[in-house]
Structures are given as C-alpha cells and as structure tokens.
C-alpha cells in the first residue's frame, strides 16, 4: 500500500462524541486521495488508534496525540484496510 495507490478503508469510531472530528478529517483526506471510505460507529474499539496498515499508521501518526498501533493480524474489519479510533487511554 502506498500513497499513490488508492484502496478501500473502513474507519471505526467508538462514539461520535469522542472521535467524530478525527474520523471526519480522515474520511476527507482519504476521499481526496480517491480511496473508497466507509465510516461507522463501533463500541468494540480499544483505547487509542488501531490500524491494519503500517503505511496508514505512519501517515496518521503526525495528526494526533493518541497512541497508534499497527495490527497486521486483525482482518475482521472486512476487505481493505481499517482504522479504529477508540477513547483516549
């Protein structure tokens, strides 16, 4: 995955009141890069930010102070990559 290769990403947000601004900013950035983006709420998100892509972790790292974790093994989010935004730890 690279910046020049559009893909599919699902953004999970634990709760609108806690992460909707960050989720919207990420959605806008990915849509500007012509990615297929889905944003959904999920109560099953751990604290901090979790992503299925090391590339996405590195791209997001400078945009937030939340801890970001790369999880190459969790593929339950469906096709494409995922970013899960949880509560501040």
Secondary structure as a PSIPRED ss2 file (coil, helix, strand):
# PSIPRED VFORMAT (PSIPRED V4.0)

   1 X C   1.000  0.000  0.000
   2 X C   1.000  0.000  0.000
   3 X C   1.000  0.000  0.000
   4 X C   1.000  0.000  0.000
   5 X C   1.000  0.000  0.000
   6 X C   1.000  0.000  0.000
   7 X C   1.000  0.000  0.000
   8 X E   0.000  0.000  1.000
   9 X E   0.000  0.000  1.000
  10 X E   0.000  0.000  1.000
  11 X E   0.000  0.000  1.000
  12 X E   0.000  0.000  1.000
  13 X E   0.000  0.000  1.000
  14 X C   1.000  0.000  0.000
  15 X C   1.000  0.000  0.000
  16 X H   0.000  1.000  0.000
  17 X H   0.000  1.000  0.000
  18 X H   0.000  1.000  0.000
  19 X H   0.000  1.000  0.000
  20 X H   0.000  1.000  0.000
  21 X H   0.000  1.000  0.000
  22 X H   0.000  1.000  0.000
  23 X H   0.000  1.000  0.000
  24 X H   0.000  1.000  0.000
  25 X H   0.000  1.000  0.000
  26 X H   0.000  1.000  0.000
  27 X H   0.000  1.000  0.000
  28 X H   0.000  1.000  0.000
  29 X H   0.000  1.000  0.000
  30 X H   0.000  1.000  0.000
  31 X H   0.000  1.000  0.000
  32 X H   0.000  1.000  0.000
  33 X C   1.000  0.000  0.000
  34 X C   1.000  0.000  0.000
  35 X C   1.000  0.000  0.000
  36 X E   0.000  0.000  1.000
  37 X E   0.000  0.000  1.000
  38 X E   0.000  0.000  1.000
  39 X E   0.000  0.000  1.000
  40 X E   0.000  0.000  1.000
  41 X E   0.000  0.000  1.000
  42 X C   1.000  0.000  0.000
  43 X C   1.000  0.000  0.000
  44 X C   1.000  0.000  0.000
  45 X C   1.000  0.000  0.000
  46 X C   1.000  0.000  0.000
  47 X C   1.000  0.000  0.000
  48 X C   1.000  0.000  0.000
  49 X E   0.000  0.000  1.000
  50 X E   0.000  0.000  1.000
  51 X E   0.000  0.000  1.000
  52 X C   1.000  0.000  0.000
  53 X C   1.000  0.000  0.000
  54 X H   0.000  1.000  0.000
  55 X H   0.000  1.000  0.000
  56 X H   0.000  1.000  0.000
  57 X H   0.000  1.000  0.000
  58 X H   0.000  1.000  0.000
  59 X H   0.000  1.000  0.000
  60 X H   0.000  1.000  0.000
  61 X H   0.000  1.000  0.000
  62 X H   0.000  1.000  0.000
  63 X H   0.000  1.000  0.000
  64 X C   1.000  0.000  0.000
  65 X C   1.000  0.000  0.000
  66 X C   1.000  0.000  0.000
  67 X C   1.000  0.000  0.000
  68 X E   0.000  0.000  1.000
  69 X E   0.000  0.000  1.000
  70 X E   0.000  0.000  1.000
  71 X C   1.000  0.000  0.000
  72 X C   1.000  0.000  0.000
  73 X C   1.000  0.000  0.000
  74 X C   1.000  0.000  0.000
  75 X C   1.000  0.000  0.000
  76 X C   1.000  0.000  0.000
  77 X C   1.000  0.000  0.000
  78 X C   1.000  0.000  0.000
  79 X C   1.000  0.000  0.000
  80 X C   1.000  0.000  0.000
  81 X E   0.000  0.000  1.000
  82 X E   0.000  0.000  1.000
  83 X E   0.000  0.000  1.000
  84 X E   0.000  0.000  1.000
  85 X E   0.000  0.000  1.000
  86 X C   1.000  0.000  0.000
  87 X C   1.000  0.000  0.000
  88 X C   1.000  0.000  0.000
  89 X C   1.000  0.000  0.000
